[in-house]
Each structure stands twice: as structure tokens, then as C-alpha cells.
Amino acid sequence: MRRALVLGLARSGRAAQAALEARGTEVVAADRTLGNDEDLALLDGVEVLVKSPGVPGETPLVAAARERGIPVWSEIELAARLLPNPVLGVTGTNGKTTTTELLGAMLGARTAGNVGTALCELVGEVPADEWIVCELSSFQLEDVERFRPRIAVLLNLEPDHLDRHGSFDAYRDAKLRIFENQGPEDVAVVPRGFGSVPGAARRVEFAAGDELPAEPLIPGAHNRENAAAATAAARAAGLDDAAIAAALRTFPGVEHRLELVAELDGVRYVNDSKATNSAAARRALTAYSAPLHLILGGRAKGESWQELAQAIAAANVVTAYLIGESAEPLSVDLGYQSVPFLISVTLERALTEARSAAKPGDVVLLSPACASYDQFRDYEHRGEEFRRLVQNLGG
């Protein structure tokens, strides 16, 4: 390949640029998404456009590339063409990071993708016969072409990112592309009873109630489901049950996902900032039997709040503290369900109000069910701010 355009210069874009340049490809790198003549001239002589996951498909440069017959790849597609390693891919609406990191611990493998390290960063860094476990978002999968994980895991599918994909069907189709290039020697790991998936892989099913080699250390029925999926995938990779059990017993979970930050005066403070959709927040509600003071809200992603409000009403929630852009819309649905709430607006105020109301044995849970971009850089920034504020409460 002589010339490529990399569009979007966050971590995955920079990694794609470096990988291409290391192979002698001339790279045009752009962070612009306009459609004027100057921008469209960036496509001249380009043989492929590598698109970062944050760049929508309707961006003028992307649309123009397709019109000209220029292939559009995700960074995942590029990496898959450069890596000789067997890849174990993990996708789904919720639980991807936990399952990916749990599988990394089981297999002693490097993890990459949507989980922090771009897949292109591992090109030439991992022995060719070693597994790489890759977390895959719908944004990454919508622009694959030949990407073929030897083992592909689908954890679950619930409405998410509808503001980007436009419909649940489009979101679902993007997720299921993880299977489309698999052959009979590959394995597709899916929830028990899930419908047909593309590709020709051998099908393996899992469920939260499966018998496991050991019970997982991390709490919640949803995490047992993640553990069942990881166990099925690890077995497909040839790992024995003793090694799987050792990882299940010791894996502590991941940052920003039901992360116990502190216990102050008998009250537990839990950071679940990674719960950026209502399905994730509903799962968090079921992980605790103690009374909950729930911090909720942020930037909406096109979801209805009705089901979440019903779940909150059914859970042991003392009060919901609403923050960010979605505070007012959330308050309407919570009001219909007679859920006590306060419109706190900011995370700091919500935490202060929850601290005043919580009693020993209670849990203050940040599980926003929303994106963070109205008030924070990303969900990590939101979780880190929650940690900082809790530490300040402790003096």
C-alpha cells in the first residue's frame, strides 16, 4: 500500500498511522470532518481510509471515499491484516471490558481494542502464536471487511448508541459482524437461546446459571454471566479448568465497574461510571441487597427511560440523585414510578446530598446510565472525579 488516509487522531488513529508508516506507507493524517474542496483533496491518491471509531460513517470525507470506491477500514481491520496472532474477540452491549480482562487473566494474554490499547499497537509486540483478546465496539465492527477472530464472543444485545446507529437493527447488525468471516474451524460463543449469527463457526452457548470451575470473585448475576462466557471462550482456546478456576477466584474486576472506592462510617461508595446505558445500570441495581442511593444521569444516547425507571422502582433505591443534561427527562419517568429523586445537577452536589442521607449499611452508587460528555471528558474522567470527591469526604 503506497498511500493511506487516517481519519481521527485519537489513540487508535495514531496507532494506525504508526503501523502503516512502519511498513513504508505514506500516511495522510487528518482530524477534520468538513466537506470542503480542501478536505476532499486529502483523498487524492489514497488507496484506503482508516477511520477511528469516533468518526461517524456519514462524515463527508468518509462518504466521499466510498463514492470514489476507496475502501474504508476500522483500525481493527488494519490490525487484523498486520497481526499473525489468533484473536479472541469480545463484543456485546454490556460486560465487554470485564469479560475481556477476565479472559486476558485466564489466558495470560494481552488485551486490546476498545479497552485502552489499540490493536495496532500490538503489531510486532506479541509472539505470533500467542492469543490477543480484543474488546470490540459496534463503532469498530461496522467498518471491518476481512477481520476474522478465531473465537468470537457475543455477551448480550440491548439498545445502545441509537444516537449514532439510528436504530436497534443497525446497531445489532454492526455487532454481529464479529462473526461474519468465521469458518468451520472457528468458534462463536453466544448467549443460550440467541438466534442465528452470520458466518460458519462452531456454536457454543453460555448462560449465567452454567456450572463453572469456580465462583467468580466479582459480585452480581451479570458478572456470573460474564464469567460463564469467559469460561466457554477459554475452554474453546484450549485452557484447562484449573487455570480457569484460578482466574475466576482472583480476578478483582475492572476500574469504573462496580468498583468499591471506600467505606466511610459504614457506607460503601461504589464507582460504576462505566454504566453508560440503562441496561448496565439495571444490572448494577441487582448486585446489592443494601439500600441504594443512586447517582444517575449525564448525556442521553437515544434510549427510553421507562424500563430503567421501572427497575429503579423495583429495586431498593432510597433516593435517585440526578445529574447532567438528562436530569429533567429522567425526573419525569422516575416521577411516574413514584421514585424519590433530587435534581442535583452536578456530581459533587449529588455526592454531598447522598452522604448526608446515607446510613451505615447503605451503598452510594454512581451508575449513570448515560454518556459523560456533557460534564466530563469520558466515563473514566467521571469515575476518577467520583473517586476524588469520595476521598475528600473521608478527610
N, C-alpha and C positions, 0 to 999 in steps of 0.2 A: 504494500500500500504506500503510495507516494505522498498523498496529502489528505488530511482529515480535519474536520471542524469539531471541536469540543465546545458544547454549549452548556454553560453553567459551571462556575468555577469554585464550588464548594469542595468538600473532601473528595467525593467520587470523581468530579471533573478534573481536579488536579492529579488524582491518581491515574486517570485515563490518559491525560496528557503526558505524564512521565513515562507510562508504559509504552505509548506509541513512539515517543521521541527516542526511547532506549533502543527501539528497533529501526531507527532511521527514517521514520515517517515525519514529514513536515506537518506541524500542527498549527492550525489557526484556532486560538482560544478566545472565546467571547462570553461575556456575561450580559450582553444586551439582548433584549427581546422585542425590539422595534421592527418595523417592516419597511423602512425607507430604502431607497436605492443603495445607499452606502452600506447598510446592513446586509442586504441581499447579495451584494458583491462579494461578501465573505464566502459564498458558496462556489465561487468560480474555481474550477479545477479540483473541487473536493470530491473524493471517492466515497466517503462515509461521514455521517454526522453522528457523533456520540453525545447523547443527551443526558444530562443529570436528571435524577428523579423529580426534583422540584420544578422542572420546566414543563409546563402543560403541552400536550400534543398540538393544541391549536395555536401555539406561538407562531407568529408569521414566518420566522426562519425555518421552523420545522415543517410547516405547511408548504413552504416554497421548496424545500428539499424533496419532499415527497412528490410534488408536482414535476420536479426535474428528474425523478427516478433515482435520486440519491438515497441509498439505504439509511435508515435511522435506527441506531442501536442504543440500548441502555449500556451503562458501564459494565453491568453484569454480563451482557452478551460479548462485549470485547474481552473481558477477563476470561470467559469460558473458552474463547478461541486461543488464548495465550497460555492457559494453565493445562498441564498434563494430568493434574490431580483428579481423583474421584471426588465429586462434590455431593454432599448431603444437603439438600435444600429444604428450608422450613418456611412455610407461609401460613396465613390464616388471619382472621381479624384480631384475635387476642391470644396472648401467650407465646408469641414468636420469640421474643428475646429470652424469656425464661427457658423455653424448650431448647433454643439454640445453644445457650450457655450450658445447660444441663448436658446436652449431647457432647459439647466440647469437653466437659469434665469426664464424661463416661469414656470417650474415645481418646482422650489426651490429644485432641485436635485443635488446630487454630480455628477461630471463628471470625466471620467477616460478613459483609453485606450491609444490611440496614442496621447493624448492631454496633457500628463505630468504626471498624477498619474496612475501607473499601476493598472489594475483592481484587482489584488490580494491584493493590499494594502488596499482595502475596505472590505475585508473579516472580518466580525465581528465588523466593524466600522459603519455600516449603518443599522438602523432598518429594519427588514426583509420585511416589507410591503412597503418600500419606493422605488421609481424608482431610478435607476442609468442610466445615459446617457453615452454611451460608443462610442468614436470615434474609427473606425476600418480601418486599412490599409489593403492593399492586402497581405502584408507580414504576418500580424496577422491572416487573414482569411484563408490563404492557408493550415494551419495546425489545423483547427477545426474538430471536429468529431461529438459531440452532442450539440454544442453551439446553443442555440435557443433564440434569442431576441423576446420578446413579440410583440414589434414594431420594424421593420427594415426599415431604410430609405436609398435609393439609390439616390444620388443627380444628378449624371451625370457620363458619362464614355467617356474618351478621352485617347489617347495614353500616357502612363507614365510608368516609371520603366521598359522599354523594355530591358534595360541592364541586369536586374535581371530575368524577366519572359521569355524573349526570343521572345515573340510575343504578339500582342494585344489580340488575342484569349485567351492565357493563363492568361494574366492579367485580362481580363473580367471574365473568369471562376472563378478566385480567389475572385474577388469582389462579384460575385453573390452567393457565398457560404453563405453569410449572411442570405439568405432566405431558404436554403435547408432543415432545420429542423423545419420550422414553420408549425403549424397546422391550422385548420379552425378557431380557436378562436384567432389567431394572426393577425397582420396587416402588410402588405407590402406597403410601401409608395414609389412610383416610378414616374419619370417624365411622363407627359402626352404623350401618344403615344409610350411609351417604350415597347419593345417586352416582351414576356413571361419570367417569372422568375421561379426558382425552388421552391419547397415547395407547401403548400396548404393554404397559408394565404389569408385573405380577402384583395383585392387590392384597394388602394386609390391612385389617381393620383393628381399631382400638376403641376403648370406652373407659370412662372414669372408674367403673366398677371392676375392671380387669384385675386378676391376681397378678401381683408384682413380686419381684425377688425381695423387695424390702419396701417399707412405707417411706414416702418422701419426708424429709425434714421440714420443708416449707409448708405453711398452712393453707387450707382452703380446698374445697372439692374441685375447683378449676385447676389447681396445681396438681392434684392427683391425676386429672385428665391429661395435663401436660406430661406428667411422669409416665403415664401409660403410652402416650405417643412416642416419647423418647425411648422407652424400653423396646417398643416394637421396631423402631428405626435402628437402634443399636444392635438388636439381635439380627436384623437384616444385614448389618455391616459385619457380622461375624463375631460380635463381642459375647463373652460368656456371662451367665447370670451373676457370678460372684463379683465381677468388675462392675456390672450394672448396679448391683445392690450397694456396693461401697460408695458409689457416687450418689445414689438416692439418699443414703443415710447422712451424708456430709454436705451436700450442696446447699448453701445458705440462701439461695435466691439472688436476685439482681437489684441493683440500685433503682430507687424510684418505683418499685413494685412491691407493695405491702411491706415496705422497709420500716422496721421499728427504729425510730430515731432516738427516742428517750422515754423513760418512765419518770414522771415528776409528781410527787405527792400521790402516788398510786394511780395516776392517769397515764395511759400509754398514748404516745403520739406517733402516728403511722403515716409514712410518706408513700402515697400511691399515685404520684404525679403522672406516671406513665399511662394511667387510665384516661385516655383521650377520647373515648367514646362511651356511650351509655352501657353497652354490653359489658365492657371491662369494669365499669363502676358497679353494675349489678352483681358481678362475680365477687367483687370486694365486699359487698354488703353481707354476703353469705359466709364470709371467712371468720366472722366474730359473733359470739353469742352475747357479748357485753353490750351495754348501752352505747350508742354511737352518736358522736357529734360530728356531722358530715359537712366538710367544706367542698363546695360544688360550684362549677361554673368556669367560664372562660369564653373562647370563641367557638361558636356553634359550627358544626360540619354538615348541616343539612338534615339532621335527624329529627324525628318527632320525639318529644319528651314524655309522651303519655305512658309508655311502658316503664320507663325509668321511674317516673313519679309513683306508679303503682307498686313497683318493687321497693321503693323507699317507704311507702306507707305500710307495706307488709313486714318490713324489717324493724329492728329495734333501734330506730333513729329518734333521739330526743329532740334534736333541732337540726335543720339544714341551714348552713351559712352560705349565702350566695354571693359570688364574686364575678367581676368581669362583665363583658358585653351581654352575656346570656342570663344575667341575674334576673332581669324583669321577665323575660319569656318563661324561664324556669319557675318563677314565683306563681305564674298563672296555673301551670299544670300541678304544682305542689298544692296550691290552694284548693283546686278541685278535689284533691285526695285528702284534704284536711291535715296535711303535714305541717307542723310548726316550722317556720323559717324566719330568718332575718336577712335583709339585703345589706350585706356587709361591704360590698363593692371591692375592697382590697383584701389581699391575703393577710396582711398584718392585722387589720381590724377583725377579720373573721377569727383568726387565731386567738386574739385577745378576748373576744367575746366567748369563744368556746372554752378557753382557760377559766374564765370566771364562772361558767355554768357547770363544768365537768366535776364529777365526784370520784373518789377513789374507786377503782374497778372499771371506770369508763374508758372509752377509746375516742380520741380525737383523730379523725380520719380525713386526710386530704385525698379525695378520689374524684377528680373534677368532672369527668365525663365529657370534656371539651378540650379543644386545642388551646395552646397557651399564648398565641401570638398577639393577643390584644394587650397583654401586660408584661410578657416575658419573651426572651429570645426563642425559647423552646421548652419542652417539658422538663429537661434537665435543669435549666435555669430556675424554673418554678419550684422543682423539688429541692434544689440547693438553697433557695430563699426560704422555703419552709423549714429546712434543717437549721439554718442560721437563726430564724426567728424563735424556734423551739429552744435552741441553745441559749438564746438571750433570756427566755422565760426562766431558765434554770439558774440564771445569775452567774 
